[in-house]
Amino acid sequence: MNALLTRALGLALVHLLARALLGFAVLFWTDRTSPARTAALVLVVACSMSWGFADGRRDRLRHGDRSEADFPILWLRAAVLGGLVASVATWIAGLLPYLSLGRNSLLFELTAGAAWIVLLIYVPAMVGVGLGRVLANRVLARVG
C-alpha cells in the first residue's frame, strides 16, 4: 500500500505542479502557451516513465526472471488514485485567483480530466517498466 500511495501522490503532485506552471504561463506569457503546454506534458510523462523504468530495472536486477511484483496492477491503481487526487486538487487550485486552469467543473475534472491523467501516468510507466527490464537483462547478460 505504501508503494501505491507514494506513486499516486507523487505523480499527482507532479501533475498539479505542471498544471499550475502552465496556468501561470497562459495568464502571463500568452505568446508562449504552446511550448509551455508541451513542456508540461513532457514533464508529467518523463516523471512517470522514469519511475516505471526504475521499478522495472530494480525488480529485474533483484529477482531475475522470477518477478515478485505485479507492476501493471500496481501502476494502474496508482494511476487511478493519482488521477482522482490530481483532478480534485486541480479543481480546488482553479478557484484561486491568478491561476488560469480552465475553470472546469468538478464533474469534468473527475471524469475526463482524471481519465487523461490516468493515461499520462499509466502508459509511460508501463513503457518505462518494460525498458527497465530490457536494459537490466543486458546488464545481467554481461555480468553472468
C-alpha positions as CSV (number, residue, x, y, z in Angstrom):
1,M,0.0,0.0,0.0
2,N,2.9,2.3,0.7
3,A,4.3,1.9,-2.8
4,L,0.9,2.6,-4.3
5,L,0.4,5.8,-2.2
6,T,3.9,7.0,-2.9
7,R,3.5,6.7,-6.7
8,A,-0.1,8.1,-6.8
9,L,0.5,11.1,-4.6
10,G,4.0,11.8,-6.1
11,L,2.7,11.8,-9.7
12,A,-0.5,13.7,-8.7
13,L,1.8,16.4,-7.2
14,V,3.9,16.5,-10.4
15,H,0.7,16.9,-12.5
16,L,-0.6,19.6,-10.2
17,L,2.7,21.5,-10.4
18,A,2.7,21.1,-14.2
19,R,-0.8,22.4,-14.5
20,A,-0.1,25.3,-12.1
21,L,3.0,26.4,-14.0
22,L,1.0,26.1,-17.2
23,G,-1.7,28.2,-15.7
24,F,0.8,30.9,-14.9
25,A,2.3,30.7,-18.4
26,V,-1.2,31.0,-20.0
27,L,-2.0,34.0,-17.9
28,F,1.3,36.0,-18.1
29,W,3.0,34.7,-21.3
30,T,0.2,34.3,-23.8
31,D,2.6,34.2,-26.7
32,R,4.4,31.1,-25.3
33,T,1.5,28.9,-24.4
34,S,2.2,26.2,-27.0
35,P,5.8,25.5,-25.8
36,A,4.5,25.7,-22.2
37,R,1.9,23.0,-22.9
38,T,4.4,20.8,-24.5
39,A,6.8,21.2,-21.6
40,A,4.1,20.4,-19.0
41,L,3.2,17.3,-20.9
42,V,6.8,16.2,-21.2
43,L,7.4,16.8,-17.5
44,V,4.5,14.5,-16.4
45,V,5.3,11.8,-19.0
46,A,9.0,11.9,-18.2
47,C,8.4,11.6,-14.4
48,S,6.1,8.6,-14.9
49,M,8.4,6.9,-17.4
50,S,11.5,7.3,-15.2
51,W,9.7,6.0,-12.1
52,G,8.5,3.0,-14.1
53,F,12.0,2.5,-15.5
54,A,13.4,2.4,-12.0
55,D,10.8,-0.1,-10.9
56,G,11.4,-2.5,-13.8
57,R,15.2,-2.3,-13.6
58,R,15.3,-2.7,-9.9
59,D,12.9,-5.7,-10.0
60,R,14.8,-7.5,-12.7
61,L,18.2,-6.9,-11.1
62,R,16.9,-8.2,-7.7
63,H,14.8,-11.1,-8.8
64,G,15.9,-12.0,-12.3
65,D,13.1,-13.7,-14.4
66,R,11.1,-14.5,-11.2
67,S,9.5,-11.2,-10.7
68,E,7.5,-10.9,-7.5
69,A,5.9,-7.5,-8.3
70,D,2.7,-7.1,-10.3
71,F,3.6,-3.8,-11.9
72,P,0.6,-3.5,-14.3
73,I,-1.9,-3.7,-11.4
74,L,0.3,-1.5,-9.0
75,W,0.7,1.2,-11.6
76,L,-3.0,1.0,-12.7
77,R,-4.1,1.5,-9.2
78,A,-1.6,4.3,-8.6
79,A,-2.6,6.0,-11.9
80,V,-6.3,5.9,-11.0
81,L,-5.7,7.2,-7.5
82,G,-3.3,9.8,-8.8
83,G,-5.7,10.9,-11.5
84,L,-8.5,11.4,-9.0
85,V,-6.3,13.2,-6.4
86,A,-4.8,15.4,-9.1
87,S,-8.2,16.2,-10.6
88,V,-9.7,17.3,-7.3
89,A,-6.5,19.3,-6.4
90,T,-6.6,21.0,-9.8
91,W,-10.2,21.9,-9.4
92,I,-9.5,23.4,-6.0
93,A,-6.4,25.2,-7.3
94,G,-8.5,26.6,-10.2
95,L,-10.6,28.5,-7.7
96,L,-7.5,30.6,-6.7
97,P,-7.0,34.0,-8.3
98,Y,-4.3,34.5,-10.9
99,L,-4.2,30.8,-11.7
100,S,-5.7,30.0,-15.1
101,L,-6.5,26.3,-15.0
102,G,-9.5,26.4,-17.4
103,R,-12.4,26.8,-14.9
104,N,-13.7,23.3,-15.5
105,S,-16.4,21.8,-13.4
106,L,-15.7,19.2,-10.7
107,L,-17.6,16.6,-12.7
108,F,-15.4,17.3,-15.8
109,E,-12.3,17.1,-13.7
110,L,-13.4,13.8,-12.1
111,T,-14.3,12.2,-15.4
112,A,-12.4,13.4,-18.5
113,G,-9.6,15.1,-16.5
114,A,-8.9,12.1,-14.4
115,A,-9.1,9.7,-17.4
116,W,-6.4,11.8,-19.2
117,I,-4.2,11.9,-16.1
118,V,-4.6,8.1,-15.7
119,L,-3.3,7.7,-19.3
120,L,-0.5,10.1,-18.7
121,I,0.7,8.1,-15.7
122,Y,0.0,4.5,-16.6
123,V,1.1,4.2,-20.3
124,P,4.5,5.9,-19.8
125,A,5.1,3.9,-16.6
126,M,4.5,0.6,-18.3
127,V,6.8,1.6,-21.2
128,G,9.4,2.5,-18.5
129,V,9.0,-0.8,-16.7
130,G,9.5,-2.7,-20.0
131,L,12.6,-0.6,-20.9
132,G,14.0,-1.0,-17.4
133,R,13.6,-4.8,-17.6
134,V,15.2,-5.0,-21.1
135,L,18.2,-2.9,-20.1
136,A,18.6,-4.9,-16.8
137,N,18.6,-8.1,-18.9
138,R,21.5,-6.6,-20.8
139,V,23.4,-5.9,-17.6
140,L,22.7,-9.4,-16.3
141,A,23.9,-10.9,-19.6
142,R,27.2,-9.0,-19.3
143,V,27.7,-10.0,-15.7
144,G,26.6,-13.6,-15.8
